Amino acid sequence: MAFGLDMESLRALLGYFGSVNYWKVLAVIFAIFNLKNLPFAWHLRVLNAFITHLYHTRSSIPPPSSPSRLFQPMIIKTRVTSMDCDWNLHKSNSTYFGDLDIARAHLVAHICRRGMVKIREELKADKGGLGLGLGGVHCSFRREIKPFERFEIWTRVLAWDRKWLYVVSHLVKEGKVKPKAYSLQPWRKVKGTRSDKKEEGSASVQANGNSEAPAQPHPAIFASAIGKYVFKKGRLTIAPSRILEASGYLPPKPADVPTPAATPSPMPEGATNIPDSTSQEPALAAAVEALSSKKADGIVNGSLSAKTRTDGVWDWYRVEDERIRGMRLAEMFSGLDGLSGEFRGEDDDALGMFRDLF
């Protein structure tokens, strides 16, 4: 045989590899380093999020302090696997969305579980099951995440309107940003390991609470994303405020503030992103329309943590003002729904049609 290798030698060589299960060992090693990319791994990760917050943390939410926690972020940790990487040897853009699904599942399961149980009971006469659906996601990339690098995803409620609950997520370098405390895990210690440079970066983010300040991205942010959820009971659309109120996250409303009713789908034209504000600070509501795209980055960078006041009291108006601040960004995201109008279909020529490899 050519190259000095006859059939007997080839059989012996293959038999050696087979005897030590060489390929099986390689396959196991590869699977271990890519566990979150294996078939059904995404489903197990989502299931773990629901089990964690539906059962394990059930006794960790004192209702009297819940309003102060509404805008606090939920943090998860994960890493980049080899199958997450593209040929540029960094995390591929397509893999961000799977990790964001898991982060949002942790947050939504935690803040909405009580409310969904109560609303389901209130609307048990209506047809259909109560559930929530993801209506859209946008992600902006700032820095690459290298192979096998660990990172955190900070996810919190940004705002809500009559239909949508808006959630903002930040992919952050592990250990570079530390919260002051963990509300659900008071036993978890916060280590003071920040350098002066990190403190300066944190200060620049706080400065961006002023919408007129220039956008200064937090140095630890890899990417930022926003998503929106809708609550449905059959064909009824349930206002997010009803779910949050039933969950104990909204303070008592003033007597003159009505509770939004369930709305048949589809909603009236233009009603999907109405701020629906009854805040005592109408200037914030007016800022929704006055916001320019140049100022939007400042809001994104500043949303790593909710803005706080010195009085420490989260009454209904304070929650409402924070919601409207988030709506300034959510309104721009909702405007992307108009992209469907850019589909020209049969009204224009096409470059061609080609098949994918698979």
C-alpha positions as CSV (number, residue, x, y, z in Angstrom):
1,M,0.0,0.0,0.0
2,A,1.2,3.6,-0.6
3,F,3.2,5.5,2.0
4,G,4.5,2.2,3.5
5,L,1.2,1.4,5.3
6,D,-0.4,-1.9,4.4
7,M,-3.9,-3.0,5.4
8,E,-2.8,-5.1,8.3
9,S,-1.0,-2.1,9.8
10,L,-4.0,0.1,9.3
11,R,-6.3,-2.4,11.0
12,A,-3.9,-2.7,13.9
13,L,-3.7,1.1,14.3
14,L,-7.5,1.5,14.3
15,G,-7.9,-1.4,16.7
16,Y,-5.5,0.3,19.1
17,F,-7.5,3.5,19.1
18,G,-10.7,1.5,19.5
19,S,-9.3,-0.5,22.4
20,V,-8.6,2.6,24.5
21,N,-11.9,4.3,23.5
22,Y,-9.8,7.2,22.2
23,W,-12.7,8.9,20.4
24,K,-15.1,8.4,23.2
25,V,-12.8,10.1,25.6
26,L,-12.4,13.0,23.2
27,A,-16.2,13.2,22.8
28,V,-16.7,13.3,26.6
29,I,-14.1,16.0,27.1
30,F,-15.6,18.1,24.4
31,A,-19.1,17.7,25.9
32,I,-17.9,18.7,29.4
33,F,-16.4,21.9,28.0
34,N,-19.6,22.6,26.1
35,L,-22.4,21.5,28.5
36,K,-24.6,24.5,27.9
37,N,-24.5,23.9,24.1
38,L,-25.7,20.3,24.3
39,P,-29.1,19.3,23.1
40,F,-31.9,20.3,25.5
41,A,-29.4,22.1,27.7
42,W,-31.2,25.4,27.1
43,H,-34.5,23.8,28.3
44,L,-32.8,22.5,31.5
45,R,-31.3,25.9,32.2
46,V,-34.7,27.6,31.9
47,L,-36.3,24.9,34.0
48,N,-33.6,25.4,36.6
49,A,-34.4,29.1,36.7
50,F,-38.1,28.5,37.3
51,I,-37.5,25.8,39.9
52,T,-35.0,28.0,41.8
53,H,-37.5,30.9,42.1
54,L,-40.8,29.1,42.3
55,Y,-39.6,26.9,45.2
56,H,-36.2,27.6,46.7
57,T,-36.6,31.4,47.2
58,R,-40.3,31.4,48.1
59,S,-39.6,32.4,51.7
60,S,-37.1,35.1,50.9
61,I,-39.5,38.0,49.9
62,P,-40.9,40.1,52.8
63,P,-43.9,41.8,51.1
64,P,-43.4,45.1,53.0
65,S,-40.0,45.7,51.4
66,S,-40.9,44.4,48.0
67,P,-41.4,47.8,46.3
68,S,-37.8,48.7,47.0
69,R,-36.6,45.6,45.2
70,L,-38.6,46.0,42.0
71,F,-35.8,47.7,40.1
72,Q,-33.0,45.7,41.6
73,P,-31.0,43.5,39.2
74,M,-30.9,39.7,39.2
75,I,-27.4,38.4,38.5
76,I,-26.4,35.1,37.0
77,K,-22.9,33.9,36.1
78,T,-21.9,31.8,33.1
79,R,-18.9,31.4,30.8
80,V,-18.1,31.3,27.1
81,T,-17.7,27.8,25.7
82,S,-15.8,26.7,22.6
83,M,-19.0,26.2,20.7
84,D,-20.1,29.8,21.6
85,C,-17.2,31.2,19.6
86,D,-17.0,32.2,15.9
87,W,-14.0,32.2,13.7
88,N,-12.8,35.5,15.2
89,L,-12.3,33.5,18.4
90,H,-14.7,35.4,20.6
91,K,-18.3,34.9,21.6
92,S,-20.6,34.8,18.6
93,N,-23.4,37.4,18.4
94,S,-26.0,34.7,17.9
95,T,-25.2,33.0,21.2
96,Y,-25.9,36.1,23.3
97,F,-29.6,35.6,23.0
98,G,-29.6,32.1,24.5
99,D,-27.8,33.4,27.6
100,L,-30.2,36.4,27.8
101,D,-33.1,34.0,27.8
102,I,-31.8,32.4,31.0
103,A,-31.1,35.7,32.7
104,R,-34.6,37.0,32.0
105,A,-36.1,33.6,33.1
106,H,-34.5,34.1,36.5
107,L,-35.9,37.6,36.9
108,V,-39.4,37.1,35.5
109,A,-39.9,33.8,37.5
110,H,-39.0,35.7,40.7
111,I,-41.0,38.9,40.4
112,C,-44.1,37.6,38.6
113,R,-44.8,34.3,40.3
114,R,-47.1,35.5,43.0
115,G,-49.0,37.9,40.8
116,M,-49.6,35.3,38.1
117,V,-51.1,32.9,40.6
118,K,-53.4,35.6,41.9
119,I,-54.5,36.9,38.5
120,R,-55.1,33.4,37.3
121,E,-57.5,32.9,40.2
122,E,-59.2,36.2,39.5
123,L,-59.7,35.4,35.9
124,K,-60.4,31.7,36.2
125,A,-63.8,32.2,34.5
126,D,-62.1,33.4,31.3
127,K,-60.9,30.9,28.7
128,G,-57.3,30.0,28.2
129,G,-54.3,29.7,30.4
130,L,-52.3,32.6,31.8
131,G,-48.8,32.9,30.4
132,L,-46.3,35.4,29.2
133,G,-44.6,35.8,25.8
134,L,-41.4,37.5,24.6
135,G,-42.3,40.2,22.1
136,G,-38.9,41.4,21.0
137,V,-35.2,41.7,21.9
138,H,-32.5,44.1,21.0
139,C,-28.8,43.8,21.9
140,S,-25.9,46.3,21.5
141,F,-22.4,44.9,21.5
142,R,-19.6,47.0,23.0
143,R,-16.6,44.7,23.7
144,E,-15.7,41.1,22.8
145,I,-15.9,38.2,25.2
146,K,-13.0,35.9,24.8
147,P,-13.2,32.0,24.8
148,F,-13.8,30.5,28.2
149,E,-14.1,33.9,29.8
150,R,-16.6,34.1,32.7
151,F,-19.1,36.9,32.7
152,E,-22.2,38.0,34.6
153,I,-25.6,39.1,33.3
154,W,-27.3,41.8,35.4
155,T,-31.1,41.9,34.5
156,R,-33.7,44.1,36.0
157,V,-37.1,45.7,35.3
158,L,-36.7,48.8,33.2
159,A,-40.3,50.0,32.8
160,W,-43.8,48.9,31.7
161,D,-46.7,50.4,29.9
162,R,-50.3,49.2,29.3
163,K,-49.1,46.1,27.4
164,W,-45.4,45.4,27.7
165,L,-43.0,44.7,30.6
166,Y,-39.6,46.0,29.6
167,V,-36.5,44.2,30.9
168,V,-32.9,45.5,30.5
169,S,-29.8,43.2,30.7
170,H,-26.1,44.0,30.9
171,L,-23.4,41.4,30.2
172,V,-20.6,42.4,32.6
173,K,-17.1,41.2,33.2
174,E,-17.1,38.9,36.2
175,G,-16.1,40.5,39.5
176,K,-15.7,44.0,38.2
177,V,-19.0,45.4,39.6
178,K,-20.3,44.6,43.0
179,P,-23.8,45.6,44.4
180,K,-23.9,47.1,47.9
181,A,-25.8,44.1,49.1
182,Y,-27.9,41.1,48.0
183,S,-31.5,41.5,49.1
184,L,-32.4,37.8,48.7
185,Q,-29.0,36.5,50.0
186,P,-28.0,38.7,53.0
187,W,-25.5,36.0,53.9
188,R,-23.5,36.6,50.7
189,K,-20.6,38.9,51.4
190,V,-19.7,41.7,49.1
191,K,-15.9,41.9,48.8
192,G,-14.4,45.4,48.4
193,T,-12.1,44.5,45.5
194,R,-12.7,47.5,43.2
195,S,-9.7,49.5,42.0
196,D,-9.6,53.3,41.7
197,K,-10.2,52.9,38.0
198,K,-13.3,50.8,38.6
199,E,-14.6,53.4,41.0
200,E,-14.1,56.1,38.5
201,G,-16.0,54.0,35.9
202,S,-18.8,53.6,38.4
203,A,-18.9,57.3,39.1
204,S,-19.1,58.1,35.4
205,V,-22.2,55.8,35.1
206,Q,-23.9,57.6,38.0
207,A,-23.2,60.9,36.3
208,N,-25.2,59.6,33.3
209,G,-28.4,59.7,35.3
210,N,-28.5,63.3,34.0
211,S,-29.8,62.8,30.4
212,E,-27.8,65.9,29.3
213,A,-24.4,64.3,30.3
214,P,-22.3,62.7,27.6
215,A,-22.6,58.9,27.3
216,Q,-19.7,57.2,29.1
217,P,-20.1,53.4,28.9
218,H,-19.3,51.5,32.1
219,P,-15.9,49.9,31.5
220,A,-17.1,46.5,32.6
221,I,-20.0,46.2,30.2
222,F,-19.6,43.8,27.3
223,A,-23.1,44.3,25.8
224,S,-26.5,45.6,26.8
225,A,-29.9,44.3,25.8
226,I,-33.6,45.1,26.2
227,G,-36.5,42.8,25.9
228,K,-40.3,43.1,26.3
229,Y,-42.9,40.6,27.7
230,V,-46.6,40.5,27.3
231,F,-49.0,38.7,29.8
232,K,-51.9,36.8,28.2
233,K,-55.0,35.0,29.5
234,G,-56.5,33.5,26.4
235,R,-57.1,36.5,24.2
236,L,-56.9,39.0,27.0
237,T,-53.9,41.1,27.5
238,I,-53.1,41.7,31.2
239,A,-51.5,45.0,32.1
240,P,-48.0,44.4,33.7
241,S,-49.0,46.7,36.5
242,R,-51.7,44.3,37.6
243,I,-49.2,41.4,37.8
244,L,-46.6,43.5,39.7
245,E,-49.2,44.8,42.1
246,A,-50.5,41.3,42.7
247,S,-47.0,40.2,43.3
248,G,-46.5,42.8,46.0
249,Y,-44.0,44.9,44.1
250,L,-46.1,48.0,43.7
251,P,-46.9,50.2,46.7
252,P,-50.6,51.2,47.4
253,K,-52.0,53.5,44.8
254,P,-53.6,56.8,45.5
255,A,-57.4,56.7,45.5
256,D,-57.6,58.5,42.2
257,V,-55.4,56.1,40.2
258,P,-57.4,53.4,38.5
259,T,-56.2,49.8,37.9
260,P,-55.9,48.9,34.2
261,A,-58.4,46.3,33.1
262,A,-57.6,43.3,31.0
263,T,-57.7,44.2,27.3
264,P,-58.9,42.1,24.5
265,S,-56.3,41.4,21.8
266,P,-55.5,43.0,19.5
267,M,-55.1,46.2,21.4
268,P,-56.3,49.5,19.9
269,E,-54.0,51.1,17.4
270,G,-51.2,53.1,19.2
271,A,-52.0,51.6,22.6
272,T,-49.1,49.2,22.8
273,N,-46.5,51.6,24.2
274,I,-48.5,54.3,26.0
275,P,-46.6,55.5,29.1
276,D,-49.9,55.8,31.0
277,S,-48.4,58.1,33.5
278,T,-50.0,59.6,36.5
279,S,-46.8,60.8,38.0
280,Q,-46.6,64.0,40.1
281,E,-43.6,65.0,38.0
282,P,-45.1,65.6,34.5
283,A,-41.7,66.9,33.2
284,L,-40.5,63.3,33.2
285,A,-43.4,62.2,31.1
286,A,-42.8,65.1,28.7
287,A,-39.1,64.0,28.4
288,V,-40.3,60.8,26.7
289,E,-41.0,62.6,23.5
290,A,-38.1,65.1,23.8
291,L,-35.5,62.3,24.0
292,S,-33.0,62.2,21.2
293,S,-31.0,59.2,20.1
294,K,-27.8,60.9,21.3
295,K,-29.1,60.8,24.8
296,A,-30.3,57.2,24.7
297,D,-26.8,55.7,25.3
298,G,-26.6,57.6,28.5
299,I,-29.7,56.0,29.7
300,V,-28.5,52.5,28.7
301,N,-25.2,53.0,30.5
302,G,-26.9,54.5,33.5
303,S,-29.4,51.6,33.8
304,L,-26.9,49.2,35.3
305,S,-28.6,50.2,38.6
306,A,-31.8,52.1,39.2
307,K,-31.5,55.7,40.4
308,T,-32.1,56.1,44.1
309,R,-33.2,59.0,46.3
310,T,-31.9,59.9,49.7
311,D,-35.3,59.5,51.5
312,G,-35.2,55.7,51.2
313,V,-39.0,55.5,50.8
314,W,-40.4,53.8,47.7
315,D,-44.0,55.1,47.6
316,W,-46.2,54.7,44.5
317,Y,-45.1,58.0,43.0
318,R,-41.4,57.2,43.3
319,V,-41.9,53.9,41.6
320,E,-43.9,55.7,38.9
321,D,-41.1,58.2,38.3
322,E,-38.6,55.5,37.9
323,R,-40.9,53.7,35.5
324,I,-41.2,56.8,33.4
325,R,-37.4,57.3,33.4
326,G,-37.1,53.8,31.9
327,M,-39.9,54.5,29.4
328,R,-37.7,57.1,27.8
329,L,-35.6,54.3,26.5
330,A,-38.4,51.7,26.1
331,E,-40.3,54.0,23.8
332,M,-37.4,54.0,21.3
333,F,-37.2,50.2,21.5
334,S,-41.0,50.0,20.8
335,G,-40.5,52.2,17.8
336,L,-38.7,49.3,16.1
337,D,-42.0,47.6,15.7
338,G,-42.4,49.7,12.6
339,L,-39.6,47.8,10.9
340,S,-42.2,45.4,9.4
341,G,-43.3,48.3,7.2
342,E,-39.9,48.2,5.6
343,F,-40.6,44.8,4.0
344,R,-41.1,45.5,0.3
345,G,-42.0,42.0,-0.8
346,E,-43.5,41.9,-4.3
347,D,-43.0,45.6,-4.8
348,D,-39.3,45.4,-5.6
349,D,-36.6,43.3,-7.3
350,A,-34.4,40.9,-5.4
351,L,-30.7,40.1,-5.8
352,G,-31.3,36.3,-5.9
353,M,-32.3,33.2,-3.9
354,F,-29.8,30.8,-2.5
355,R,-29.9,27.7,-0.3
356,D,-28.2,27.4,3.1
357,L,-25.8,24.5,3.6
358,F,-28.3,22.6,5.8
